[in-house]
Amino acid sequence: MNYVGRFYFSLEKIISDILKKFSQDIFSVPALNVLGNEYRTQRKEFDIKELFDGFLNAVPTKRVSIYRRRSIKMGAENWHWKMYKPKYNLVTCRTCGHHHEADCLCGNCYEKIKAETEAIQKAMVEELGLKPVEREVVVVYENEKERVAAEELQSKIIVEMKKPRPQWFSRNLLQRSHGAGSDVTIPVKPTDLG
């Protein structure tokens, strides 16, 4: 139904309500010249365009200002800044030469250390299995077993690596910084840095 038909039905309902409420002696009913029953029985063929006439599409009604468009695109400094900011805290690693942030580890050196640690862990699992270890574990690389004192290795579990020690992985990295027996602090200098 279109708007004229709806208007006709609503007006007819209002008039019938008024007539029911009040008697005909008080009010006189206005005469309306509207379409009668012929209009009601008349049927139109179905048209898909009429179905979408009542829908409103989600389209903007006003143009967005340039300030708002730029703040959507780039953000705001005090809110969420989408623009790239230059970093001034980048330094060069002393050992490998790659760049990294000043307060962080070098990513390249960290990857090397991580790979070596995973290799040591894999060798420990192959040697010891998954049973609990109650003694201290010592990692010994190729051609190092002769250098280590026999008394030092008697009370410890030895895990042998089948490759030479990397140059950056010095022996004092495995030495304890604090011992149970002595209170004297002696600086340990790295050896075999090659």
C-alpha positions in Angstrom: 0.0 0.0 0.0 1.2 3.5 -0.6 0.9 6.6 1.5 -2.6 7.6 0.3 -4.1 4.3 1.3 -2.5 4.4 4.7 -3.7 7.9 5.3 -7.3 7.0 4.2 -7.4 4.0 6.7 -5.9 6.0 9.6 -8.4 8.9 9.0 -11.3 6.4 8.8 -10.2 4.9 12.1 -9.9 8.3 13.8 -13.4 9.3 12.6 -15.0 6.0 13.8 -13.3 6.4 17.2 -14.7 9.9 17.5 -18.2 8.7 16.6 -18.1 5.9 19.1 -17.0 8.2 21.9 -19.4 11.1 21.3 -23.0 11.0 20.0 -24.0 12.4 16.7 -26.0 15.2 18.3 -22.9 17.0 19.6 -20.6 16.7 16.6 -21.2 16.8 13.0 -19.0 14.5 11.0 -17.0 16.2 8.2 -17.6 14.9 4.7 -14.5 13.5 3.0 -14.2 12.8 -0.6 -11.7 9.9 -0.7 -11.3 6.8 -2.7 -13.8 4.1 -1.8 -13.8 0.4 -2.0 -12.8 0.4 -5.7 -9.3 1.5 -4.6 -9.1 -1.2 -1.9 -9.9 -4.1 -4.3 -7.6 -2.8 -7.0 -4.3 -4.8 -7.0 -1.1 -3.9 -8.6 1.5 -6.3 -9.9 4.5 -7.0 -7.7 7.4 -4.7 -8.3 10.8 -5.2 -6.6 11.6 -1.4 -6.7 8.6 -0.7 -4.5 10.0 -3.1 -1.9 13.2 -1.0 -1.5 11.4 2.4 -1.4 11.0 2.2 2.4 14.6 1.4 3.2 17.2 4.1 3.9 20.7 3.3 2.8 23.6 4.0 5.2 25.1 7.0 3.4 26.6 10.1 4.9 24.3 13.1 5.1 27.0 15.7 5.6 30.5 16.1 4.3 33.2 15.2 6.8 35.5 18.1 7.5 39.2 18.1 6.5 40.3 18.2 10.2 38.2 15.1 11.0 39.4 13.2 7.8 43.1 13.9 8.7 42.6 12.8 12.3 41.0 9.6 11.1 43.9 9.0 8.6 46.8 10.1 10.8 45.5 10.1 14.4 46.3 12.7 17.0 49.5 13.0 19.0 47.7 12.9 22.4 45.3 10.1 21.3 46.6 7.5 18.9 49.4 8.7 16.5 49.6 6.7 13.3 52.5 8.5 11.7 56.0 7.0 11.9 58.3 8.5 14.5 62.1 8.4 14.0 64.0 6.4 16.6 67.0 8.1 18.1 68.0 5.3 20.5 69.6 2.9 17.9 73.1 1.8 18.4 75.5 -0.6 16.6 76.4 -3.9 18.2 80.1 -4.1 19.2 80.4 -7.8 18.3 78.4 -8.3 15.1 77.7 -4.8 13.8 73.9 -5.1 13.5 71.7 -2.3 14.7 69.5 -2.6 17.8 67.8 -0.4 20.4 70.1 0.9 23.2 68.2 -0.8 26.0 67.7 -4.1 24.3 69.8 -7.1 23.3 71.1 -7.3 19.7 68.7 -9.5 17.8 71.5 -11.2 15.8 73.6 -12.1 18.8 70.5 -13.3 20.7 69.6 -15.7 17.8 73.2 -17.2 18.0 72.9 -17.6 21.7 69.5 -19.1 21.5 70.6 -21.6 18.8 73.6 -22.7 21.0 71.4 -23.0 24.1 68.9 -25.2 22.2 71.8 -27.4 21.0 73.0 -27.7 24.6 69.5 -28.6 25.9 69.1 -31.2 23.1 72.5 -32.8 24.1 71.4 -32.8 27.8 68.1 -34.6 26.9 70.0 -37.2 24.8 72.5 -37.7 27.6 70.3 -37.6 30.7 66.8 -38.3 29.4 63.9 -36.8 31.3 64.8 -38.2 34.7 65.5 -35.7 37.5 69.2 -34.6 37.9 70.5 -34.2 41.5 74.1 -33.3 40.6 75.6 -30.3 38.8 75.8 -30.6 35.0 78.9 -29.5 33.1 79.0 -28.8 29.4 82.3 -29.8 27.8 83.0 -29.0 24.1 85.4 -30.9 21.8 89.1 -31.0 22.9 88.3 -29.6 26.4 88.1 -32.7 28.5 91.9 -32.8 28.9 92.0 -29.2 30.2 89.4 -29.7 32.9 90.7 -31.1 36.2 89.6 -34.7 36.9 88.7 -33.8 40.5 86.4 -31.1 39.3 84.5 -33.5 37.0 84.1 -36.4 39.5 81.1 -35.0 41.4 79.4 -33.6 38.3 77.5 -34.9 35.3 79.4 -34.3 32.0 77.5 -33.4 28.8 79.8 -33.5 25.8 79.2 -31.4 22.7 80.5 -32.8 19.5 81.7 -29.5 18.1 84.3 -26.8 19.1 83.3 -24.1 21.5 82.2 -20.9 19.8 84.5 -17.9 20.3 81.9 -15.8 21.9 81.0 -18.5 24.4 83.8 -18.2 27.0 84.3 -20.7 29.9 83.6 -18.1 32.6 79.9 -17.9 31.4 79.5 -21.4 33.0 81.4 -20.6 36.2 79.4 -19.6 39.3 79.7 -16.0 40.4 79.1 -17.0 44.0 80.3 -20.1 45.6 79.1 -21.9 48.7 82.6 -22.3 50.2 84.4 -19.0 49.9 83.4 -15.4 50.7 86.4 -14.0 48.8 85.5 -12.4 45.5 88.1 -13.0 42.7 87.5 -11.6 39.3 87.4 -14.3 36.6 89.1 -13.5 33.3 87.9 -15.2 30.1 90.4 -17.6 28.5 90.6 -19.0 24.9 88.8 -16.1 23.3 91.0 -16.6 20.2 
